Amino acid sequence: MSRKKKIIIEYRHYSLPINFPVLLLSGDRWKISDIKSEHLHFHDCLEIGICHSHSGFMEIEGNSVPFKAGDVTCVPRFLPHTTYSSQGSASLWSYIFFSPNELFKNLFRSPDNSFERPMPNMKISNYILSKEKYPKVYNLVSIIVDELNQRNPFFRESARGLLLSLYIELLRIYSKNEKLAYQMAYQSQEGTFVISEVLEYIYKNYMSSITIDFLADLCHLSTTHFRRIFHEIMGASPLEFINSTRIEEACKLLRSTEDSILSISEQVGFHSISSFNRCFAKLIGESPRAWCTRMLQSEYQSAKASILEFTGWL
């Protein structure tokens, strides 16, 4: 009996801009091949895609769902997937990546109002929204892509408002299946993305003390097995990933606030300034103070687009 081929999953990390955490991938280079990738991939932010031409399939958790021109795809963070076109064609796409919490955090009075709701664990077909059934979603995404491409005066303000309207519309669509989502979210079964709950936990709790044993328990795995699986998927150990998340958040605070380095190190979860400085220098290549000085002197704050070179796109 032949052994089932192991699925390779890649983490694709996107560092979104600080003041406007939105990334658009658009143009002729974003044509999807008809050759199915042997790898699934996932990323650390919400992906909204719009298919401009041709057709094909999106694969999620072993299920292939067809798409066609005019369809919009909504893929939550930490959900492994891949897309390929119908045989003999190359579908053309535009992709919007953004972080709802970061983008909308200043629009609400309560600092505890986390606007980002979980949208994974829905029926597979619900990740693809057709133009015919969901014309409002299609129109909003089309206008947002145009705003981000044209970059006319006040395009960021316009896109932020449109993205808020789009996100609310998506929440309305998915809330109809919320009971199903929560039932599925707590099922632990073979074939699901085993570390997704861990990644979500780190994303929300990186500033707190986190033990590897606790993360392993979330996956219902032994600590040794968890370490191995995590490294295979992420290309880094759990501790390396936690620290990289903390340092990236520290970089955001260093660039967007006047808080002291000591205060920021504590805010992102380091218990001593020495361990923060050591970890920062290891990942970034220089001390926090030197990095801040260079960022202030730079015309654009684009150095170090990514903290760690995880497997996949950067």
GIDASUL-V81298 format. One record per residue. N is the residue number from 0. SS is DSSP state (A for helix, B for strand, O for the rest). OMEGA is omega in degrees with one decimal (* if undefined). Layout:
BEGIN
((N | SS | OMEGA) (N | SS | OMEGA))
END
This chain:
BEGIN
((0 | O | -176.7) (1 | O | 179.5) (2 | O | 179.6) (3 | O | -177.6) (4 | O | -178.1) (5 | O | 178.9) (6 | O | 177.6) (7 | B | -178.7) (8 | B | -178.6) (9 | B | 174.3) (10 | B | 178.4) (11 | B | -172.4) (12 | O | 176.3) (13 | O | 171.9) (14 | O | -177.9) (15 | O | 177.5) (16 | O | -175.0) (17 | O | -172.1) (18 | O | 180.0) (19 | O | -171.9) (20 | O | -179.8) (21 | B | 178.0) (22 | B | 176.7) (23 | B | 171.9) (24 | B | -173.4) (25 | O | 179.4) (26 | O | -174.4) (27 | O | -177.6) (28 | O | -177.7) (29 | O | 172.2) (30 | B | -175.2) (31 | B | -178.1) (32 | O | 174.9) (33 | O | 177.3) (34 | O | -178.2) (35 | O | 178.5) (36 | O | 175.8) (37 | O | -177.8) (38 | B | 163.2) (39 | B | 176.9) (40 | B | 174.6) (41 | B | -178.0) (42 | B | -171.0) (43 | O | 177.4) (44 | O | -178.5) (45 | B | 178.2) (46 | B | 172.9) (47 | B | 179.7) (48 | B | 174.7) (49 | B | -178.1) (50 | B | -177.6) (51 | B | -176.0) (52 | B | 175.3) (53 | O | -174.0) (54 | B | 179.7) (55 | B | -175.4) (56 | B | 168.5) (57 | B | 179.3) (58 | B | 178.3) (59 | B | 176.4) (60 | O | 175.6) (61 | O | 178.9) (62 | B | 177.9) (63 | B | -178.8) (64 | B | -177.7) (65 | B | 172.0) (66 | B | 178.6) (67 | B | 178.9) (68 | O | -177.9) (69 | O | 178.8) (70 | O | 174.0) (71 | B | 177.6) (72 | B | 178.7) (73 | B | -176.0) (74 | B | 178.6) (75 | O | 176.3) (76 | O | 175.4) (77 | O | 177.2) (78 | O | -178.7) (79 | O | -178.4) (80 | B | 170.8) (81 | B | -177.9) (82 | B | 175.4) (83 | B | -174.3) (84 | B | 175.0) (85 | O | -175.1) (86 | O | 177.4) (87 | O | -179.2) (88 | O | 176.4) (89 | O | -177.1) (90 | B | -179.0) (91 | B | -173.9) (92 | B | 161.3) (93 | B | -178.6) (94 | B | 173.9) (95 | B | 174.7) (96 | B | 176.9) (97 | B | 177.4) (98 | O | -178.3) (99 | A | -178.9) (100 | A | -179.1) (101 | A | -175.2) (102 | A | -173.4) (103 | A | -170.1) (104 | A | -178.8) (105 | A | -178.0) (106 | A | -175.5) (107 | O | -173.4) (108 | O | -174.3) (109 | O | 178.1) (110 | O | -179.5) (111 | O | -177.1) (112 | O | 177.8) (113 | O | -173.1) (114 | O | -175.9) (115 | O | -179.8) (116 | O | 178.9) (117 | O | 177.8) (118 | O | 175.3) (119 | O | 174.1) (120 | O | 174.7) (121 | O | 172.5) (122 | O | -174.4) (123 | A | -177.0) (124 | A | -177.7) (125 | A | 175.9) (126 | A | 179.1) (127 | B | -175.7) (128 | B | -175.9) (129 | O | 177.4) (130 | O | -177.2) (131 | O | -176.1) (132 | O | -176.6) (133 | O | -176.5) (134 | A | -179.6) (135 | A | 178.3) (136 | A | 179.8) (137 | A | -177.8) (138 | A | 179.5) (139 | A | -179.1) (140 | A | 179.3) (141 | A | -179.1) (142 | A | 179.6) (143 | A | 178.5) (144 | A | 179.6) (145 | A | 178.2) (146 | A | -177.4) (147 | A | 177.1) (148 | A | -175.1) (149 | A | 177.8) (150 | O | 175.4) (151 | O | 178.4) (152 | O | -179.9) (153 | O | -178.6) (154 | A | 180.0) (155 | A | 178.8) (156 | A | 179.2) (157 | A | -178.7) (158 | A | 179.5) (159 | A | 178.5) (160 | A | 179.0) (161 | A | 178.5) (162 | A | 176.0) (163 | A | 177.4) (164 | A | 179.0) (165 | A | -177.0) (166 | A | 176.5) (167 | A | 179.2) (168 | A | 177.9) (169 | A | 177.5) (170 | A | 178.2) (171 | A | 179.9) (172 | A | -174.7) (173 | A | -180.0) (174 | A | 177.1) (175 | O | -179.7) (176 | O | -173.3) (177 | A | -179.7) (178 | A | 177.8) (179 | A | -178.2) (180 | A | -178.2) (181 | A | 175.9) (182 | A | -177.4) (183 | A | -175.6) (184 | A | -176.0) (185 | O | 174.6) (186 | O | 175.8) (187 | O | -175.1) (188 | O | 178.7) (189 | O | 176.9) (190 | O | 176.1) (191 | O | -179.0) (192 | O | -163.5) (193 | O | -176.6) (194 | O | -176.4) (195 | A | -179.1) (196 | A | 178.1) (197 | A | 179.7) (198 | A | 178.4) (199 | A | 179.9) (200 | A | 179.0) (201 | A | -179.7) (202 | A | -175.6) (203 | A | -171.4) (204 | A | -177.6) (205 | O | -177.3) (206 | O | -178.8) (207 | O | 175.7) (208 | O | -176.7) (209 | O | 177.0) (210 | O | 179.4) (211 | A | 177.8) (212 | A | 179.2) (213 | A | 179.5) (214 | A | 178.0) (215 | A | 178.3) (216 | A | 177.8) (217 | A | -179.5) (218 | O | -176.1) (219 | O | 179.3) (220 | O | 171.1) (221 | O | -178.2) (222 | A | -179.6) (223 | A | 179.5) (224 | A | 178.9) (225 | A | 179.0) (226 | A | -177.5) (227 | A | -179.5) (228 | A | -178.6) (229 | A | -178.4) (230 | A | 178.9) (231 | A | -176.5) (232 | A | -171.1) (233 | A | -176.4) (234 | O | -179.7) (235 | O | 177.3) (236 | O | 177.4) (237 | A | -179.8) (238 | A | 177.2) (239 | A | -179.5) (240 | A | 177.5) (241 | A | -178.5) (242 | A | 178.2) (243 | A | 176.6) (244 | A | 179.2) (245 | A | -178.4) (246 | A | 178.0) (247 | A | 176.5) (248 | A | 177.1) (249 | A | 177.8) (250 | A | 178.3) (251 | A | -179.1) (252 | A | 179.3) (253 | A | -177.5) (254 | A | -171.9) (255 | A | 179.1) (256 | O | 175.5) (257 | O | 178.7) (258 | O | 179.5) (259 | O | 178.0) (260 | A | 177.8) (261 | A | -179.6) (262 | A | -179.0) (263 | A | 178.8) (264 | A | 178.5) (265 | A | -179.5) (266 | A | -176.6) (267 | O | 170.2) (268 | O | 177.7) (269 | O | -176.0) (270 | O | 177.4) (271 | O | 179.9) (272 | A | -179.5) (273 | A | 178.9) (274 | A | 176.4) (275 | A | -179.7) (276 | A | -178.9) (277 | A | -179.1) (278 | A | 179.6) (279 | A | -178.8) (280 | A | -179.6) (281 | A | -175.5) (282 | A | -174.7) (283 | A | 178.4) (284 | O | 177.8) (285 | O | -178.2) (286 | O | 177.3) (287 | A | -179.0) (288 | A | 179.1) (289 | A | 179.4) (290 | A | 179.4) (291 | A | 179.1) (292 | A | -179.2) (293 | A | 179.1) (294 | A | 180.0) (295 | A | -177.9) (296 | A | -176.6) (297 | O | 177.3) (298 | O | 175.8) (299 | O | -176.5) (300 | O | -175.1) (301 | O | 178.9) (302 | O | 179.9) (303 | O | -178.7) (304 | O | -179.1) (305 | O | -178.7) (306 | O | 179.3) (307 | O | 179.0) (308 | O | 176.3) (309 | O | 178.7) (310 | O | 176.7) (311 | O | -178.6) (312 | O | 172.9) (313 | O | *))
END
